[in-house]
Amino acid sequence: MRSGRSVLLLTALMLAANGCKKTEPPVPSQAETKQPAPSRPKIGLNFVYGSEKKAWLKDALATFNAEQARGQGEVIIEVTGVEMGSGSAVTEIVVGTARPDVWSPASDLFRPLLNEAWTQAKGATGGGREIAPAGKPLVLSPLVIAMWKPMAQALGWPDAPVGWSDILALSTDPQGWASKGHPEWGTFKLAHTHPEYSNSGLMSVLAEIFAATGLKRGLTVEHVLDPQTHAYLESIEGSLVHYGKSTGFFADKMLTRGPSYLSAAVLYENLVIDAYRRPEFANRELDVVAVYPKEGTFWIDNPFIILDAPWADPQKKKAAETLQAYLLSEPVQRRAMSEFGFRPSDPAVAMAAPIDAAHGVDPQQPKTLLETPGPAVLRAALAQWKRSKKAVDLMFVFDRSGSMKGEPLRAAKQGASDFLDLLDDRDRVSVVVFNHEVAADIPEPTELRTGRKALQESVGNTFAEGGTALYDAVAAAHGVLARLAEKNPKRIYAVVALTDGNDEHSKMTEAQLEALLRPSSEMGQSVRVFTIAYGQGASATVLGKIADAGAGALFKGDAGNIRALYRDLAAFF
């Protein structure tokens, strides 16, 4: 392309050659006149949804965003998806740590809870109106009890209906599985999520309460608080290994750790189906099946709720309606079923594989549905569960080595204090502070009802110095709990170990510790081990192996997120 100066010189020469005759200026080339296409504005949508549908929504949202970028619309809608437990989302929206434009909890059960909490927190002035209008169901899945097939058959499945009453009988029988002819299976081990954090946990508790009362609908606060309901709930909850924050966690751990870890877990039907698609489940020794409790169960309807929040605006609401139409379209609904095991919310989309016996489920179930109660009954159910839940004996193993000095130690101590506040008064805790040395005399756990303040002061007075003897500290704490577990198996026993570095001073090796923590038989573990890899210096690989050997979980944290991490950890107890 010629520069402007060259064009002027050429024009002058042409005028001279033609006797200064006037000529038209040269026509600009296409490259000189072409303007860049105007860029389309973007509208960002923040979409918070329950973890039970994370695989489907990650897939669907990636496709939606790609189609929006390629499309010819006036704007580009770009969705950011964040998975979060339904109960946790209620809390975070109210306190302001989450500001979604769209929210899809597992169940509409949590919508009135958010509205009630929001209006109470914000008041009549300051935006205290309800912010969660009714939403359309995206996909459906019933709440089920996932069990290993031989264990379900031992209870009479599929020829006879199985339910909470069978679990109650098995939980309270001192012989455990031996009463069904299988002493090798040990005690019955159940899991469901924490009802204050997760939809499946709250629905599990409600289903147990309905079973205790014999009702299908019309549940009242008086029914929930009845002493017989308490006794029923306490007996079933006594068979839990521990609680948790998400159904996905229990699905993962049940499948990878096998029947010595769990006999059964309260999950959603789609997670049972998903098990058959996992590569690690291909060489399984046992199948897993969905048991639909004979006393009744709930539909998980996954509503799409466009929030009427102070931060909402008309453009985002319109964009949310576009996203909703996409997720409810027939191709996306069919993919939700065929690839992710959900039942379509549109009855016009016929059910097909994998909603079938080959994937451990029954398309003719559930036959009995329970009525979803209102907020007052839900609050009473949570209060009854707190009185009935399985209490914990916990050894808190806390690293005070020299590398913890400064902000890492300050943040870890504050997080530990918060963690102790979140535990129940009936829970018992002992703090094991270590560096390159571990105290020879470790006290047994103290009930928090009377000892919480002293334990918090013990953590608060910790200072950093020395090296790291993590393996010896975990082994010592584990030994105290193992002895207690032999005397009273009706409690949760757990070690929670935080460290920011690698072990340099233990007499015990990593391999010896893992061998100590693993169960010696199919009976399973009495003590669980949870590890926190704190900062960049801690080996998540080593701590993950310790957590796996102890049938617990690994958490990764730093000074910035340690307080939130401890809140997540509290959901296990």
Secondary structure, 3 states (H helix, E strand, C coil): CCCHHHHHHHHHHHHHHCCCCCCCCCCCCHHHHCCCCCCCCEEEEEEEECHHHHHHHHHHHHHHHHHHHHCCCCCEEEEEEEECCHHHHHHHHHHCCCCCCEEECCCCCHHHHHHHHHHHHHCCCCCCCCCCCCCEECEEEEEEEEEEHHHHHHCCCCCCCCCHHHHHHHHHCCCHHHHHCCHHHCCCCEECCCCCCCHHHHHHHHHHHHHHHCCCCCCCHHHHHCHHHHHHHHHHHCCECCCCCCHHHHHHHHHHHCCCCCCEEEEEHHHHHHHCCCHHHCCCCCCEEEECCCCCECEECCEEEECCCCCCCHHHHHHHHHHHHHHCCHHHHHHHHHHHCCEECCCCCCCCCCCCHHHCCCCCCCCCECCCCCHHHHHHHHHHHHHHCCCEEEEEEEECCHHHCCHHHHHHHHHHHHHHHHCCCCCEEEEEEECCCCCCCCCCCEEHHHHHHHHHHHHHCCCCCCCCCHHHHHHHHHHHHHHHHHHCCCCEEEEEEEECCCCCCCCCCHHHHHHHHCCCCCCCCCCEEEEEEECCCCCHHHHHHHHHHCCCCEEEECCCCHHHHHHHHHCCC
